[in-house]
């Protein structure tokens, strides 16, 4: 398969792939390409596979690489599927959060076991709405490092069950709504009755969201979305006015 076709096929299928281009080096290699996936080389006319580990590292980090590999200077560009937001619970916070998630570039999935809540009419921005038992729906998803899971279910029991189902999965983020007392009750139950590692629970963002004084469902959704962005981009979560002026939005101008 031609490297361009292989890259296009991977992108269309939502699979990560890195495109390697030789930009300098031996004349016979300049201009050659290789497409690399998480499992290794996929296609291309570059037979020197010394670049494969470099390309796989780019897939892991999401960063472009430009530098020397062996006798070649290469440019490696990762093409990753969008991050995925899984909103567990389809109540009043979930609606604005699904909308914000889509605006932020997430592929959005909403889960609930109530047909009157989990439907496309209530979540027109969601990529998929799953209606069924929470655990069954969660198990149907191949949760991994690109997934951000938000638990905004309607009750203590659902929170506990869903958190238990995802807390040991290799996801980028798990956040759970609720008061501090409710969160600690869930944590104690999972630790004592189900043997969940306290370190795993300590990594859960709960109570969820940034402290911006949110009260209404829409405001809470903004708080949660801001925390998702902070985790994804590595921001400080401080008011920009308290940072150096040169650092505001990268120091550039925005029209």
C-alpha positions in Angstrom: 0.0 0.0 0.0 1.2 3.5 -0.8 2.2 5.5 2.3 -0.3 8.3 1.5 -3.1 5.7 1.3 -2.0 4.0 4.5 -1.9 7.4 6.4 -5.3 8.4 5.0 -6.8 5.0 6.0 -5.5 5.3 9.5 -6.8 8.8 10.0 -10.2 7.9 8.5 -10.4 4.9 10.9 -9.5 7.0 13.9 -6.2 5.1 14.4 -2.9 6.9 15.4 -0.2 7.0 12.8 3.0 9.0 12.3 4.3 10.2 8.9 8.1 10.1 8.6 9.8 12.1 5.8 13.5 12.1 5.1 14.5 15.8 4.6 18.3 15.5 4.4 21.0 12.9 4.2 22.1 10.4 1.6 20.7 11.4 -1.8 19.0 8.1 -2.3 16.9 8.5 0.9 15.9 12.2 0.7 12.2 12.4 0.0 11.3 8.9 1.1 8.5 8.3 3.5 7.3 5.8 6.1 4.0 5.5 8.0 4.3 4.1 11.5 1.5 3.0 13.8 1.6 1.9 17.5 2.4 -1.6 16.3 5.3 -0.6 14.0 5.9 0.3 10.4 2.8 0.2 8.2 3.8 1.3 4.7 6.3 3.4 2.8 9.4 3.4 0.6 11.8 4.0 3.4 13.5 0.7 4.3 15.7 2.0 7.1 13.5 1.3 10.2 15.8 3.1 12.6 13.2 5.8 12.6 10.4 3.5 13.8 11.1 3.9 17.6 11.3 7.6 17.1 8.0 7.7 15.3 6.4 5.5 18.0 7.6 7.9 20.7 6.0 10.7 18.8 2.7 8.8 18.8 3.1 8.4 22.6 3.8 12.0 23.3 1.9 13.7 20.4 4.9 15.8 19.6 6.5 16.5 16.2 10.2 15.4 15.9 12.7 17.0 13.6 16.3 15.8 13.9 19.0 13.3 13.1 18.3 9.6 13.0 21.4 7.6 11.9 22.6 9.2 8.6 19.3 11.0 8.0 17.5 14.1 9.1 13.9 13.3 9.4 10.6 15.1 10.1 8.1 13.0 12.0 4.5 14.2 12.3 2.1 12.3 14.5 -1.6 12.1 13.5 -3.7 11.2 16.5 -7.4 10.7 16.9 -9.2 13.4 18.9 -9.3 13.0 22.6 -12.5 11.4 23.8 -14.8 12.7 26.5 -17.1 10.1 28.2 -19.8 11.7 30.2 -21.4 9.1 32.5 -24.8 10.4 33.4 -27.1 12.4 31.2 -28.5 14.9 33.7 -28.5 18.7 33.7 -24.7 19.1 34.0 -24.1 16.6 31.2 -26.0 18.6 28.6 -23.8 21.8 28.6 -20.7 19.7 29.3 -21.3 17.6 26.1 -21.7 20.8 24.1 -18.5 22.3 25.6 -16.6 19.1 25.1 -17.4 19.1 21.4 -16.4 22.8 21.1 -13.1 21.8 22.6 -12.4 19.2 20.0 -13.4 16.0 22.0 -15.2 13.1 20.5 -18.1 13.0 23.0 -19.9 9.9 24.3 -22.8 10.2 26.8 -24.1 7.3 28.8 -27.2 6.8 30.9 -29.7 4.0 31.6 -32.8 6.2 31.2 -34.1 6.5 27.6 -35.8 9.8 28.4 -32.4 11.3 29.3 -30.0 9.3 27.0 -31.2 10.3 23.5 -29.9 12.3 20.6 -32.5 15.0 21.0 -31.1 16.0 24.4 -27.5 15.7 23.2 -27.3 16.9 19.5 -23.5 17.6 19.8 -22.6 14.1 21.1 -20.9 11.7 18.7 -22.7 8.8 20.4 -25.3 8.4 23.1 -25.4 5.0 24.8 -28.6 4.0 26.6 -28.3 1.0 28.8 -26.9 -0.2 32.1 -23.9 2.0 33.0 -21.4 -0.9 33.5 -22.4 -2.6 30.3 -22.0 0.6 28.3 -18.6 1.4 30.0 -17.3 -2.1 29.2 -18.3 -1.6 25.5 -15.8 1.2 25.3 -12.1 0.6 24.6 -10.9 3.1 27.2 -7.3 4.2 26.9 -4.9 7.1 27.2 -7.0 9.5 25.0 -10.1 9.1 27.1 -11.4 11.6 29.7 -14.1 10.1 31.9 -16.6 12.4 33.8 -18.9 10.8 36.3 -22.0 12.9 36.8 -24.5 10.2 37.6 -27.7 10.7 39.6 -26.6 8.9 42.8 -24.1 7.4 45.2 -24.6 3.8 44.1 -24.1 4.7 40.4 -21.0 6.7 41.2 -19.5 3.9 43.1 -20.2 1.3 40.5 -18.9 3.4 37.6 -15.8 4.6 39.4 -14.9 1.0 40.3 -15.3 0.1 36.6 -12.9 2.8 35.3 -10.5 3.7 38.1 -7.9 1.1 37.1 -8.2 1.8 33.4 -5.3 3.6 31.7 -7.3 6.8 30.9 -6.1 10.4 30.9 -8.6 11.7 33.4 -11.3 10.6 35.8 -13.4 13.1 37.5 -16.4 12.6 39.8 -19.1 15.1 40.9 -20.2 15.3 44.5 -19.5 16.9 47.8 -16.3 16.1 49.7 -18.2 13.9 52.1 -19.9 11.9 49.3 -16.6 11.5 47.5 -14.8 10.3 50.6 -17.6 7.8 51.3 -17.2 6.4 47.8 -13.5 6.2 48.2 -13.6 4.4 51.5 -16.1 1.9 50.2 -14.0 1.1 47.1 -10.8 0.8 49.2 -12.3 -1.3 52.0 -14.8 -3.5 50.2 -13.2 -3.8 46.8 -9.5 -3.5 47.4 -8.9 -0.5 45.2 -5.4 0.9 45.5 -5.6 4.2 47.4 -3.1 5.6 44.9 -5.5 5.1 42.1 -8.3 6.8 44.0 -6.0 9.7 44.9 -5.6 10.4 41.1 -9.3 10.9 40.7 -10.4 14.5 40.3 -13.1 14.7 43.0 -14.9 16.9 43.8 -14.7 17.6 40.1 -13.8 20.9 38.4 -11.9 24.1 39.1 -12.8 26.4 42.0 -14.6 29.2 40.1 -17.6 29.5 42.3 -19.8 27.6 40.0 -23.4 27.0 41.1 -25.8 26.4 38.1 -25.5 23.3 35.9 -24.0 25.4 33.1 -21.5 27.0 35.4 -20.5 23.6 36.8 -20.0 22.3 33.2 -17.7 25.3 32.6 -15.7 24.4 35.7 -15.4 20.8 34.6 -14.5 21.7 31.0 -11.8 24.1 32.3 -10.3 21.3 34.4 -10.3 19.0 31.4 -8.4 21.6 29.4 -6.0 22.2 32.3 -5.2 18.4 32.4 -4.9 18.1 28.7 -2.7 21.2 28.1 -0.9 21.4 31.4 -2.1 24.8 32.4 -1.7 26.3 35.9 -5.4 27.1 36.4 -4.6 30.6 37.6 -6.1 33.9 36.5 -4.1 35.1 33.5 -3.9 38.6 35.0 -1.8 37.1 37.9 0.8 35.7 35.5 3.4 37.7 33.6 1.8 39.7 30.8 4.1 38.1 28.3 2.8 34.7 29.1 -0.9 35.5 28.5 -2.1 33.2 25.7 1.5 32.5 24.7 2.4 36.1 24.4 0.7 36.4 20.9 -2.1 38.5 19.6 -5.5 37.1 19.1 -8.1 38.9 17.0 
